[in-house]
Amino acid sequence: MKFLLSLTAAVSAVVLGAAVPALAQTKWDMPLGYPATNFHTINAQKFADAVKAATNGQLVITLHPNASLFKLPEIKRAVQTGQAQIGEILGVLLENEDPIFGADGVPFLTGSYADAKKLYAAQKPLVEKKLDAQGIKVLYAVAWPGQGFYAAKPMTSVKDMEGLKWRAYSPATARLGELVKAQPVTVQSAELSQALSTGRVNAMATSGATGVDGKVWEQLKFFYDTEGWQPKNFVIVNKAAFDKLDKKTQDVVLAEAKKAEEAGWAASQVIAKETVATLAKNGMTVGPPSAQFKQELQALGKTMTEEWLAKAGADGKALVDAYRK
């Protein structure tokens, strides 16, 4: 009898145990504006995988690359409103909202990874404060390789840019096109290949990484490696979604974000060299700009820095002063 009672109790315990639900799994959608093969996306996937592993599958982040869920300019708003819990944005796209977001998009304000890191240190607290007020938390940021100039024909001076159909991806690149008397056309990364193949654009300033993503050698034949500036992608999260996580999971997300930032900057430096080599391997003429062209571009950069400072006010001045120390 005791045996039967014990057996019944054991069976009941198993049944009851099976009825108790497992810890609820949290799922986040993460829209990104760049292809799955882009180093930013690869880095984000590693971040998502690390978070899943460290939380034993309790937080799952699903990536939606190449603007497949939201177009790049829509991602910040999607995260802010909770349509997506997490996402990756190109900070300079937000310059019209506030000039501080565009500090790293000012041409020739920086010219190396060391410069870019100094600028980030000065810009980061201001960006975090502005996004925090909008219900958004910054997890990490990674710089693109230095921007170079692409064209279908040789360019030896700024005069050669006049009249070109100039691909702009930010307010600053649009303004640069205006200053050189080109014809700015807004085209985001996911639309670049089509814009080139249809002749909507025939010149631009962007990284070697974007050039490789878009296989631009099929239409453009010249790349001038100016390392002119290094805009950053920011991975952001909806604060309300983050706050719903338990403390242990929050700590995991922050720890893995820190690792992702370090890994992303390291990857960017490797990609900077590899992608320029890939452009050359695919038949593009690759090299530095002529002395005259470089001098003229830097003069344009000075003009645009002054214009940016006039818009950015006291915060902008403090940012640039801190960067230049």
C-alpha positions in Angstrom: 0.0 0.0 0.0 2.8 2.4 0.9 4.5 1.5 -2.4 1.3 2.4 -4.3 0.9 5.7 -2.4 4.5 6.6 -3.1 4.1 5.7 -6.8 0.9 7.8 -7.0 2.7 10.7 -5.4 5.6 10.4 -7.7 3.4 10.3 -10.8 1.4 13.3 -9.5 4.6 15.3 -9.0 5.7 14.6 -12.6 2.3 15.6 -13.9 2.2 18.7 -11.9 5.8 19.5 -12.8 5.0 19.2 -16.5 2.1 21.6 -16.0 4.4 24.3 -14.6 5.4 26.5 -17.5 9.0 27.1 -18.3 10.5 30.5 -17.8 9.0 32.8 -20.5 11.2 33.4 -23.5 11.6 37.0 -24.6 11.9 37.6 -28.3 13.3 40.8 -29.8 13.2 41.8 -33.5 16.3 43.7 -34.7 16.1 45.5 -38.1 19.3 46.5 -39.8 19.9 48.5 -43.0 22.9 46.5 -44.4 23.3 43.1 -46.0 23.9 39.9 -43.9 27.5 39.9 -45.3 28.3 43.4 -44.1 30.7 43.4 -41.1 28.3 45.5 -39.0 25.6 42.8 -39.5 28.0 40.0 -38.8 29.0 41.7 -35.6 25.4 42.2 -34.6 24.7 38.5 -35.3 27.6 37.5 -33.0 26.2 39.8 -30.3 22.7 38.2 -30.6 24.2 34.7 -30.5 26.2 35.6 -27.4 23.2 37.0 -25.6 21.1 33.9 -26.5 23.9 31.6 -25.2 24.5 33.6 -22.0 20.8 33.7 -21.1 20.3 30.0 -21.9 17.9 31.0 -24.7 15.7 33.2 -22.5 16.4 36.3 -24.7 16.4 35.7 -28.5 17.3 38.5 -30.8 16.2 37.9 -34.4 18.1 40.0 -37.1 16.3 41.4 -40.1 19.2 42.7 -42.3 19.2 44.7 -45.6 16.2 46.9 -44.7 13.9 43.8 -44.9 11.8 44.8 -41.9 12.2 48.6 -41.9 14.2 50.9 -44.2 17.3 52.4 -42.6 15.8 55.9 -42.0 12.8 54.2 -40.3 14.6 52.1 -37.8 15.1 54.7 -35.1 11.4 55.5 -35.0 10.5 51.8 -35.0 12.6 51.2 -31.9 11.3 54.4 -30.2 7.7 53.4 -30.7 8.3 49.7 -29.8 7.5 48.3 -33.3 11.0 46.8 -33.0 12.7 46.2 -29.6 16.2 46.7 -30.8 17.8 48.0 -34.0 20.9 49.4 -35.7 20.9 53.0 -37.1 23.3 55.2 -38.9 23.7 58.1 -36.6 24.4 60.7 -39.2 20.9 60.2 -40.7 19.6 62.0 -37.6 21.5 65.2 -38.1 18.4 67.2 -39.2 16.8 66.2 -35.9 19.8 67.4 -33.9 23.3 68.4 -35.3 25.0 66.4 -32.5 24.1 63.2 -34.3 26.0 64.3 -37.3 29.4 65.2 -35.7 31.0 62.1 -37.1 29.7 62.8 -40.6 31.4 66.1 -41.0 33.9 65.6 -43.9 37.5 65.6 -42.9 36.9 66.4 -39.2 38.5 63.1 -38.6 41.0 61.2 -40.7 42.0 58.0 -38.8 40.6 55.4 -36.4 42.4 57.2 -33.5 40.6 60.4 -34.5 37.3 58.6 -34.8 37.7 57.1 -31.3 38.5 60.5 -29.8 35.4 62.1 -31.5 33.2 59.2 -30.3 34.4 59.8 -26.7 33.3 63.4 -27.0 30.1 62.7 -28.9 28.8 59.6 -26.9 27.4 61.2 -23.8 25.6 63.8 -25.8 24.0 61.2 -28.1 23.1 59.0 -25.1 21.4 61.9 -23.3 19.4 62.9 -26.4 18.2 59.4 -27.2 17.5 58.6 -23.5 15.0 61.5 -23.5 13.2 59.8 -26.3 12.9 56.4 -24.6 16.0 54.9 -26.3 19.1 53.3 -24.8 22.4 53.1 -26.7 24.0 49.7 -26.4 27.1 50.1 -28.6 28.5 51.9 -31.6 30.9 50.9 -34.3 32.7 53.1 -36.9 32.7 52.6 -40.6 36.0 52.6 -42.4 37.1 56.0 -43.7 35.1 57.4 -46.5 36.6 57.5 -50.0 35.4 59.0 -53.2 34.0 56.9 -56.1 33.4 58.0 -59.7 32.9 56.6 -63.2 35.6 58.9 -64.5 38.9 60.1 -63.1 38.8 63.0 -60.7 41.9 65.2 -60.1 40.2 68.2 -58.6 36.9 69.3 -57.1 36.0 70.8 -60.5 35.7 67.3 -61.9 32.8 66.6 -59.5 30.6 69.4 -61.0 27.4 68.0 -62.6 27.9 64.4 -61.3 24.8 62.5 -60.1 26.0 62.4 -56.5 24.8 59.7 -54.1 24.0 61.2 -50.7 23.2 59.1 -47.7 23.1 61.9 -45.0 22.5 65.6 -44.7 26.3 66.2 -44.7 26.9 64.2 -47.9 24.0 66.0 -49.6 25.6 69.3 -48.6 29.0 68.2 -49.9 27.4 67.5 -53.2 25.9 71.0 -53.3 29.2 72.6 -52.5 31.0 70.9 -55.4 28.0 71.7 -57.8 27.1 68.0 -58.2 23.5 66.8 -58.2 22.7 65.2 -54.8 20.4 62.1 -54.9 19.5 60.4 -51.6 20.2 56.7 -51.9 20.5 54.4 -48.9 22.8 51.3 -48.9 20.0 48.8 -49.7 19.1 50.7 -52.9 22.6 51.5 -54.0 23.1 48.7 -56.6 19.9 49.6 -58.4 20.6 53.3 -58.3 24.0 52.7 -60.0 22.7 50.3 -62.6 19.9 52.6 -63.6 22.2 55.6 -63.8 20.5 57.5 -60.9 23.9 58.1 -59.5 27.5 58.0 -60.9 29.6 59.2 -58.0 29.6 59.1 -54.2 31.7 59.2 -51.0 31.4 56.1 -48.9 33.5 53.3 -47.4 35.2 50.5 -49.2 32.8 48.2 -47.3 29.8 49.8 -48.9 31.5 49.6 -52.3 32.0 45.9 -51.9 28.4 45.3 -50.6 27.1 47.0 -53.7 29.6 45.6 -56.2 30.1 49.1 -57.4 32.9 48.1 -59.8 30.2 47.1 -62.3 29.5 50.8 -62.9 32.2 52.9 -61.2 35.9 52.5 -62.1 37.8 54.9 -59.8 38.2 55.0 -56.0 40.1 57.7 -54.1 41.0 56.5 -50.7 40.7 59.8 -48.8 39.8 58.3 -45.3 37.8 61.5 -45.0 35.5 60.7 -42.0 34.1 57.7 -40.2 30.4 57.8 -39.4 29.1 55.2 -36.9 26.3 52.7 -36.6 24.6 52.7 -33.2 22.8 49.7 -31.9 19.9 51.0 -29.8 17.1 49.4 -27.7 13.7 50.5 -26.6 14.1 51.5 -22.9 10.8 50.0 -21.9 11.7 46.7 -23.5 15.1 46.7 -21.8 13.5 47.6 -18.4 11.2 44.6 -18.6 14.2 42.3 -18.5 15.4 41.0 -15.2 18.6 42.4 -13.8 20.6 39.4 -14.7 19.5 39.5 -18.3 20.1 43.3 -18.5 23.7 42.7 -17.2 24.2 40.1 -19.9 23.0 42.4 -22.7 25.3 45.3 -21.5 28.3 43.0 -21.1 27.9 41.5 -24.6 27.3 45.0 -26.0 30.6 46.1 -24.7 32.3 43.1 -26.3 30.5 43.8 -29.5 31.7 47.4 -29.6 35.3 46.4 -29.1 35.0 43.6 -31.7 33.3 45.8 -34.2 35.9 48.5 -34.1 38.6 45.9 -34.6 36.7 44.3 -37.5 36.3 47.7 -39.1 40.0 48.3 -39.3 40.5 44.9 -40.9 37.7 45.4 -43.3 39.0 48.8 -44.3 42.1 47.2 -45.8 40.4 44.1 -47.2 37.6 45.9 -49.0 39.8 48.4 -50.7 41.9 45.5 -51.9 38.7 43.9 -53.2 37.8 47.0 -55.2 41.2 46.9 -56.9 41.0 43.1 -57.5 37.7 43.7 -59.3 39.3 46.1 -61.8 38.8 49.5 -60.1 41.6 52.1 -60.2 42.4 52.6 -56.5 44.7 55.1 -54.9 45.0 58.3 -52.9 43.7 61.6 -54.3 46.0 64.0 -56.1 47.6 66.6 -53.9 45.4 69.3 -55.4 42.2 67.2 -55.0 43.1 66.4 -51.4 43.8 70.0 -50.5 40.5 71.1 -52.1 38.6 68.5 -50.2 40.1 69.4 -46.9 39.2 73.1 -47.6 35.6 71.9 -48.2 35.8 70.0 -44.9 36.8 73.1 -43.1 33.9 75.0 -44.5 31.5 72.3 -43.5 32.9 72.1 -40.0 32.3 75.8 -39.6 28.7 75.4 -40.9 28.1 72.5 -38.5 29.4 74.4 -35.5 27.1 77.3 -36.4 24.1 74.8 -36.3 25.3 72.8 -33.3 25.6 75.7 -30.9 27.2 75.3 -27.4 27.0 71.5 -27.4 28.7 71.3 -30.8 31.5 73.7 -29.7 32.0 71.7 -26.5 32.1 68.5 -28.5 34.7 69.7 -31.0 36.8 71.4 -28.2 36.9 68.1 -26.3 37.8 66.2 -29.5 40.6 68.6 -30.4 42.3 68.6 -26.9 
